[in-house]
Amino acid sequence: MASFLQPSNQPDESGPTAAMKSSGFQTSLEVETIRELLAIMGPSGCGKSTLLDTLSGRLGSNARQAGEILINGRKQALAYGTSAYVTQDDTLVTTLTVREAVFYSAQLQLPDSMSMAEKMERAEITIREMGLQDAMNTRIGGWGDKGLSGGQKRRVSICIEILTHPKLIFLDEPTSGLDSAASYYVMRGIARLDHKDGLRRTVIASIHQPSSEVFRLFSNLCLLSSGKTVYFGPASAANEDLEQGSDDVIPTEEVIDTLVKSYISSEYWQQVQVKVAEICKEDFEALERGTMLDF
């Protein structure tokens, strides 16, 4: 089956056949199957959001980029309805109920060829898919106005974005600010979407320090450090080498930390730091020249 999403470039000396670069940042990954849940992980500042924004076409025009992003093996723009992007911050109208928020969004997003009844049905099905059926008539709420919990609000945001049945979903830190239980329910709702409606989706989420329960929901892992790919492959295989000879299950945090530390101690990481310093110096000198010309 053709990959649904694939950043690609010409192979370099290190051998990756799929690459994407910006200032001091290079990574490679290939989502080989539709119906996949990919986690982008790594320390703060490693490039998780940069990679996610690049894949989704949200990176600023002033960023230097090289390489291609292929969809189904072809270079093409992400058309409306094909993909969805759920931001880290919930931007919801606090005075609306869950049903009202999702239904109003359905009226705006879904095509005119659908009747009002069909749009209402799509909205209610989506709400049930994310496990919010018991909160349909609850106001979203905000500061000083009690309403939904943080995890429920995040699921409402996801509902609004998946109304068009996108095949590619980007999630920026979907569990940020949530406790472990709320984080699990949010990600479990995403992981179960395929099983509930039969649609085949690819989900790519940047996520920071997930619990072991949340981590096990992901099928693949892309681990970054200093803008470089430390590991890309099955999430379940990331800790196999560490667990060999031990009957204990190693916590996710320890697995990620060990992989990152092994990369930081490598000669390749030192080369990356030198390259980043060179790029920063070039940018600073260019900025200085521009400032002098202004005078």
N, C-alpha and C positions, 0 to 999 in steps of 0.2 A: 504494500500500500504506500502511496506517495506521502511524503511528510507534509503535514498541514502548514507548519511554520519552520523556516530554516534560514538563519542568517548565513550567508556564504561569501567566500572570497577565494582568491587563488591560494593554494597551499603555501606555507612558509617553511622555514628550515625546521621548525619544531613539529611540523607534520599535520596540523589540523586542517581539515578540508572545508570547514565552515568557520568564518571569522568575521568579527565586527569590531571596528576600532573608532575611538575618538581620543581626545587628548589624554594620553597615559592610560588608555583603557582598551583592552582587547579581550574578546572571549569567543568561544565557539560552542554551539549547541545545535542539536537537531531533534525536533519533536517528530518521532517516526510514525506515530499512530494518532489518528483522531480518537478521542476519548482517552485523554491523559490528564493527570493532575501533576503539574511540575512545580516544584518549590525552588525559588531562587533565594539562597541563604548566604550568610557571611557576616563578618563584623561590621559595625557601624562605619560608614564611609567607604565601603569596599566597592560600591558601584551597583548595588541592587536596583535602586530606583532608576539609575541611568540606563541600565540594561532594559528594564521594563518599559521605560519611556521611549527608548530607541525602537524596540520591537513593535510598540503600539503606534509609532509615528508621532509621538508627543514631544520629542526632543527639540529644543530650541534651534532655530535656523543658524545661530551663530556658532553652534558646535561643529567641530571638524569630524567628519565621518568618512569611512571607507567601507566598501563591501556592499552586499545586497541582502535583502530580506525576501525570501521566496515563500509564496503561499501555494500549496499543492504543486511545488516544483516550478512555479512560474513567478516572475517578478510582476507584481500588481499591487495597486493601492488597496488599503482596507476599506471596502465599501460600507456605507451605512447599513446597519443590520447584520453585517458579517461578524463584527467584533464589538465588544463592550469593555469599558474601562471603569472600574470601581475605585474611586479615590480613597485615600486614607481617612479623610475627614467626611463625616456625614453632612450633606447639605439638604436638609429636609425642612418642610414647612411644619413648624411645631404644633400649630393649631388644628392640623388635619388628623383624622384617624388613619390607621393603616390602610383600610379599604379605600378611603378617599384619595390618599396619596398615590397609591398604585393605580387606581382607576383613572385618575386625572392624567397620570403619566401615560397610561395606555391610550387614552384619547389623543394625546399629542404625538405619540411615537408610531402607533400602528396605522397601517394604510387605510385610506378612505373606502377601499373595497370591502373592508370588514364592517359588519353592522354593529350598532351599539351593544346589542346583546352578546355578540361574539367577543367584542373587546372586554366587556364585563366578565365574561366567562374566562378569557385568557388571564385577566387580572386575578381572579379568585383562584384559578389553578396555580398560578405562580406563587401566590401567598401561601397556599397549602404546601407547595413544593419546598418552601423554605421554613415550614413548621410554624407559621404565624397565624394559623386558623383560629386559635383561641384569643388572639389579640386584634382581630379584624376591626373591632369597633372601639379600640383603645386609642386615645389621642397620643401622638408621638411625644409631645411634651418637650420641655427645655428647662432652662434655668428658672427656678421658682414655679415651675408648672410640671408637676409630677406626671409622668407618662411611661413610656417604654424604657426598658433597661438598655444599657450600651450595646449588648449583644443583639437585642431585638432591633435596635435602630440600624445596626450594620446590616442585618438581614433584610430590612426594608430597602436600604440602598441597593443591595444586590438584586432584590425583586425588580426594582425600577429598571435596572440595566439589562436584565435578561428577558424582558417582556417580548423583545423582537426575536427571541430564540437564536441568539448569536452562536456561531460555532466556535468562536475564539473569545475567551474571557480573560481579561487582565485584572489582577487584584493587587493593589498597592497596600501592603501591610494590613491585611483584612482583620488581623487580631490585635492590632495596636490599641492599647488602653483597656483591653478586656482581661478578665480573670481567666484562669485555665478552663473552667467549665464553660463559660461563654465562648471562648475561643474554639473549643471543641465542637460546640453546637453549630457555630457559624461554618466551620470548615466541613463538618459532617453534612450539613445541608448542601454545600457545593458538591461534595463528593457523591452524594446520592441523586443528583439531578438526572443523570443518565438513566438510572434505574427506575425513576418515577415516570418520565415522559418518553423514554426511548430515543431521545435525540442524542446525537453523538457530538460531544463538545470537547474542546481542548482548553484546559484552564492553566494559566501561568500566574503564580502568585509570589511576590516578594514577601518574605516572612522572617521575623526576627525572634530567635529563641523560642521555638514552639515546644510544647510538651511532647513527651514520647508518644502519647495517644494521638495528638494532632499530626506528628511527623509520620506515623504509620499510615495515615490516610493518603499520603502522596505516593505516586508511582515512580517518579523520577526526581532527582536532586541535581541542581546546578549550584555548586558551592564556589563562591568568589572570595578573593583576597587581593587587595590592592589592584582591583580592576582585572585580575587574571582568573582564569578558571582553574580551581584547585581540584575539583572532582566533578564529573558529569556522568551520570549513569543511574541505574536503579537505586532508589532510596534505601531499599532493604539490603543492598550489598555494600553500602557505605561503611558499615561497621563490622563486616565479616572478618577482615584481617585482625581487627582489634579484639574480637570475641573468640578467636581460635584458641582452644585450650582452656577456655573458661566456661563455667556453667552459668555465670551471672550475665544478665542483660545489661549492657553498658548504656547509661543514660545518653539521650540524644545530645545534650549540651557537651558532654565529654568527647563524644565522637567528633563533633564539629570542631571543637577546640583543638583536638589532637591533629586533625587533618590540616587545619590552618597553621598550626605551629610547625608542622613538618614542611609545609610550603615556605614559610617565612625563613626557615633555616637553610633553604636551598640556594644554590648559586643563581638560579633563574630569577628568584625574587630580588636578589641584589642588582641584577641587570635591569629589572623593571624599575627599581628606585632611581637608578642612574638616568634612565630614559625619561622618567617623569620629571626629574630635576632639570634636565636639558630643555624639555618642552616648556616648563614653567619659566625658565630663564629667558627663552626666546619670546614668550608672551610678555614678560615684564619689560624686556628691552624694546619691544614693539610699542608697548603702552607708553614708555618713557619718550620715545621718539615722537609719538603722536601728541603728547603733552607739550613738548618743546615747540612743535610746529604751531600750536595754538597761540603761543606767545609771539 
